[in-house]
Amino acid sequence: MIVSEYGGVRLAQEDTDGWGYSSDNAPHNYVHHVALLTAALLRSPHVQGYCYT
């Protein structure tokens, strides 16, 4: 299985507009959030590829 779209986490910064399914306001939180999402995909023996969106 290929996951053609996952992620969508926005790094929210002051005075900027943006979009995401979810957002984090600090870079270390953003990295941790994306790492958790990626780890979930890597645990599946069925996922052969993925594309962060």
PyRosetta script that sets phi, psi and omega in degrees:
from pyrosetta import init, pose_from_sequence

init()
pose = pose_from_sequence("MIVSEYGGVRLAQEDTDGWGYSSDNAPHNYVHHVALLTAALLRSPHVQGYCYT")
pose.set_psi(1, 139.4)
pose.set_omega(1, 174.0)
pose.set_phi(2, -110.5)
pose.set_psi(2, 126.4)
pose.set_omega(2, 175.3)
pose.set_phi(3, -90.9)
pose.set_psi(3, 105.4)
pose.set_omega(3, -171.8)
pose.set_phi(4, -82.0)
pose.set_psi(4, -10.5)
pose.set_omega(4, 177.9)
pose.set_phi(5, -156.3)
pose.set_psi(5, 119.8)
pose.set_omega(5, 172.8)
pose.set_phi(6, -149.5)
pose.set_psi(6, 165.9)
pose.set_omega(6, 178.3)
pose.set_phi(7, 100.5)
pose.set_psi(7, -111.9)
pose.set_omega(7, -178.7)
pose.set_phi(8, 70.6)
pose.set_psi(8, 26.8)
pose.set_omega(8, 179.3)
pose.set_phi(9, -87.7)
pose.set_psi(9, 128.9)
pose.set_omega(9, -179.5)
pose.set_phi(10, -99.0)
pose.set_psi(10, 135.1)
pose.set_omega(10, 170.5)
pose.set_phi(11, -89.8)
pose.set_psi(11, 100.5)
pose.set_omega(11, -176.2)
pose.set_phi(12, -75.1)
pose.set_psi(12, 125.9)
pose.set_omega(12, 177.8)
pose.set_phi(13, -123.8)
pose.set_psi(13, 151.3)
pose.set_omega(13, -178.5)
pose.set_phi(14, -59.7)
pose.set_psi(14, 143.4)
pose.set_omega(14, 174.7)
pose.set_phi(15, 61.0)
pose.set_psi(15, 26.8)
pose.set_omega(15, 175.4)
pose.set_phi(16, -129.2)
pose.set_psi(16, 149.9)
pose.set_omega(16, 174.0)
pose.set_phi(17, -98.6)
pose.set_psi(17, 156.5)
pose.set_omega(17, 178.1)
pose.set_phi(18, -178.1)
pose.set_psi(18, 179.8)
pose.set_omega(18, -176.8)
pose.set_phi(19, -142.2)
pose.set_psi(19, 150.2)
pose.set_omega(19, 173.3)
pose.set_phi(20, -172.5)
pose.set_psi(20, 160.0)
pose.set_omega(20, 173.7)
pose.set_phi(21, -66.1)
pose.set_psi(21, -31.1)
pose.set_omega(21, 175.6)
pose.set_phi(22, -148.6)
pose.set_psi(22, 170.7)
pose.set_omega(22, -180.0)
pose.set_phi(23, -146.4)
pose.set_psi(23, 155.1)
pose.set_omega(23, 173.6)
pose.set_phi(24, -128.9)
pose.set_psi(24, 148.6)
pose.set_omega(24, -176.5)
pose.set_phi(25, -106.2)
pose.set_psi(25, 2.5)
pose.set_omega(25, 177.4)
pose.set_phi(26, -131.2)
pose.set_psi(26, 137.8)
pose.set_omega(26, -177.4)
pose.set_phi(27, -54.7)
pose.set_psi(27, -40.5)
pose.set_omega(27, -178.6)
pose.set_phi(28, -67.8)
pose.set_psi(28, -32.7)
pose.set_omega(28, 175.8)
pose.set_phi(29, -68.4)
pose.set_psi(29, -39.9)
pose.set_omega(29, 178.8)
pose.set_phi(30, -60.7)
pose.set_psi(30, -49.4)
pose.set_omega(30, -179.3)
pose.set_phi(31, -60.1)
pose.set_psi(31, -43.3)
pose.set_omega(31, 179.7)
pose.set_phi(32, -63.4)
pose.set_psi(32, -42.7)
pose.set_omega(32, -179.6)
pose.set_phi(33, -61.2)
pose.set_psi(33, -48.7)
pose.set_omega(33, -179.9)
pose.set_phi(34, -65.8)
pose.set_psi(34, -37.6)
pose.set_omega(34, 178.1)
pose.set_phi(35, -62.0)
pose.set_psi(35, -40.3)
pose.set_omega(35, 178.3)
pose.set_phi(36, -64.7)
pose.set_psi(36, -42.5)
pose.set_omega(36, 178.3)
pose.set_phi(37, -63.0)
pose.set_psi(37, -43.6)
pose.set_omega(37, -179.3)
pose.set_phi(38, -66.3)
pose.set_psi(38, -41.3)
pose.set_omega(38, 179.2)
pose.set_phi(39, -59.8)
pose.set_psi(39, -37.8)
pose.set_omega(39, 178.7)
pose.set_phi(40, -62.2)
pose.set_psi(40, -39.8)
pose.set_omega(40, 177.9)
pose.set_phi(41, -68.2)
pose.set_psi(41, -40.9)
pose.set_omega(41, -177.3)
pose.set_phi(42, -67.5)
pose.set_psi(42, -22.5)
pose.set_omega(42, 178.6)
pose.set_phi(43, -72.8)
pose.set_psi(43, -21.0)
pose.set_omega(43, -177.2)
pose.set_phi(44, -82.9)
pose.set_psi(44, 126.9)
pose.set_omega(44, 176.5)
pose.set_phi(45, -72.7)
pose.set_psi(45, -9.8)
pose.set_omega(45, -177.0)
pose.set_phi(46, -90.3)
pose.set_psi(46, -21.9)
pose.set_omega(46, -177.8)
pose.set_phi(47, -80.1)
pose.set_psi(47, 121.4)
pose.set_omega(47, 179.6)
pose.set_phi(48, -106.2)
pose.set_psi(48, -11.6)
pose.set_omega(48, 179.6)
pose.set_phi(49, -172.0)
pose.set_psi(49, 162.1)
pose.set_omega(49, 179.6)
pose.set_phi(50, -155.9)
pose.set_psi(50, 159.5)
pose.set_omega(50, -179.4)
pose.set_phi(51, -133.4)
pose.set_psi(51, 116.0)
pose.set_omega(51, 177.4)
pose.set_phi(52, -71.7)
pose.set_psi(52, 135.6)
pose.set_omega(52, -179.2)
pose.set_phi(53, -116.3)
pose.dump_pdb("model.pdb")
